[in-house]
Amino acid sequence: MKKNHTLLLALFLFSGYANSQEKLKSNGELPILAWYSIPASETSVARYQELKEAGITHSLSFFPNADDLQKALDAAAKVGIKMVVSCPELKKEPEKTVKRLMNHPAVAGYHLMDEPNIRLYPELAAWAQKIQTVDKKHFCYVNLFPNHADSSQLGTKSYLEYIQQYNKQLPVQFMSFDYYPVLKERLSKTWYQNLEQISDEAGKAGKPFWAFALTTNYDEDHLTPQSLAAMRLQVYSDLAYGAQGIQYFTYWSATSVKPSGEDQRGAPITAAGKRSVVYDRIKQMSQEIKDLSWVFLGAKVVSVKHTGKGMIPLGTSRLIRLPKAISVLDTNGAPALVSVLENGPNSFVVIVNKNHLASINLTVAGDETLKKVMKDGTIVPAGAYESTTELDAGDASIFMFPTAKK
């Protein structure tokens, strides 16, 4: 009898703890875009269902003609996938093609160009205006070079001029740039500077921005296959800087779609059309993004700072001050990113382990208002955990407290 009483008491206490967990709802979903998605030759409802099951919300493939694109749109619509459309007719006959596509439920927007030289901005602006004269509902998409591109690629002497003129000249609804910073044993030196530049200029322009995570092999210096830690580091750093869309490069092995000098293997779907281990990793990554959308979607960046012994990344600032709700935040000398976000009545501190190869010891303590946001989006009192915990390689730890009244 005593044993049964003890068991009932334990179940009661567990039930009370479980019921005390909160989970807030998001006002929408963060777009997750698959670059080099399903090729035209593989169009089927089953393939788009497979894409959706990986957590993808938006698809970008480069179709040989509008008829093949139409078939893909029909298949995507049946499973609820949105498409950023691309086909030769969109450029040759933009008004006619947009009229044909604009009322399709799977259309999200129109892809114009990837990594343009600044000399092409006037042409792209004119093209976008032709599209928007017919369709003001859907966005036009132009993706930018990263800041390590040289002046011959950019067409400007400075990267800032390149992105400032993008916002000035192109009638696009959001900024987008690519950077693949996670190398085998290090991070690219200018990645966080690039995030600082894009986040700052997007804020000045009053636009959101979308950023990337590498999900395929790129060259001999990048990881093969892409690890979950490397993806998390990219995604959580992007979100900590305020990104409102995450893009995976690539979904389908681009070697089979666009032959190039790049060794693009190890994508979630191989050139043979089979799932690789990376498919399951992007599925997990996408679920984490979905569960935490209520934290990041629509969030305002208050500050992004960096910690660690020695030099912090180029173009960034060192963490000095903490929000009032937090009394201790110590990465024990390890390099980390610390972002403060505001989203409605709640504020968040997002701490990202910038080491994709090893975990770090993280100490966080605060007042009674401080809560911890779990990976599945549930909220528990921060005091339920030890103040010093292990933060996995490339992972993020998120804390929440009420936004101070102004």
Secondary structure, 3 states (H helix, E strand, C coil): CHHHHHHHHHHHHHHHHHHHCEECCCCCCCCEEEECCCCHHHCCHHHHHHHHHCCCCEEECCCCCHHHHHHHHHHHHHHCCEEEECCHHHHHCHHHHHHHHCCCCCEEEEEEEECCCHHHHHHHHHHHHHHHHHCCCCEEEEEECCCCCCHHHHCCCCHHHHHHHHHHHCCCCCEEECCCCEECCCECCCHHHHHHHHHHHHHHHCCCEEEEEECCCCCCCECCCCCHHHHHHHHHHHHHCCCCEEEEECCECHHHCCCCCCCCCCCCECCCCCECHHHHHHHHHHHHHHHCHHHHCCCEEEEEEEECCCCCCCCCCECCCCCCCEEEEECCCCCEEEEEEEECCEEEEEEEECCCCCCEEEEEEECCCCEEECCCCEEEEHHHCCCEEEECCCCEEEEEEECCCC
